[in-house]
Amino acid sequence: SERLRDDFSLAELSPTEIVVPQFDRTDGGDLALHDYALAVASVDGVERVVTEDGAYYFHPLAEEILGPFAVSSADDLAGEDGTRISVLLAGEPISPEAESVIEEVRELAAPGLDSILVTGESARLLDTKDAVFSRLPLALGSIAVATLLLLWVMTDSVLVPLKALALNVLSLSATFGALVW
C-alpha cells in the first residue's frame, strides 16, 4: 500500500464519476457535455476529465484548457439513455481537498444537461458525513430526553436526572478530549 501510494496516483484506482442520466445527443447536447467537461476540468484539484468524446486536461502553466484529446477507451462511457464522465482528482480521494473539489464540481452549472449525479469514493464520504451530521442533533436530543424521562420515572426526582445527564456530558467530553489529545 505504501509503495502504491508513494509511486502511483491513488486517484487512478478510484476516479470520481459524474453521471448524466437523461443525456440527449441532439439539440446541442454534445456541445453542452463538452462545455461541462471543460468547466469540470478547470476546477482546481481536477487532473483529468474523460468523456465519451475524449479527455480534457487543465494546463496550469498556460492557465487554459487543452483538449479534447482522443482516448481509446472512452466508448464504455456512453449508454443508451445517458453518459458518464470520469474525473481524476489530483490528490488522494479521501482528503479534505478532494471533498472541496467534489463540492465545487456539484455546484457547477450544467446548462443543457438535465441532471448531474456525482459519485465515487470522495463523494460517498462527503455524503456520509452530511447524513450523519444532519441527524446528530436529533439523535443527541432523543438520548437526552429518554435519559431524563427514565431516570425521573425511576427516582421520582428532577435533580438526579439532570445531574446524571450533566455528568454524562462531562465524562464524554473528557473522553473525547483525551482521545483527540
Secondary structure, 3 states (H helix, E strand, C coil): CHHHHHHCCHHHCCCEEEEECCCCCCCCHHHHHHHHHHHHHCCCCEEEEEECCEEEEEECCCCEEEEEECCCCHHHHECCCCEEEEEEECCCCCCHHHHHHHHHHHHCCCCCCCCCEEECHHHHHHHHHHHHHHHHHHHHHHHHHHHHHHHHHHHCCCHHHHHHHHHHHHHHHHHHHHHHC
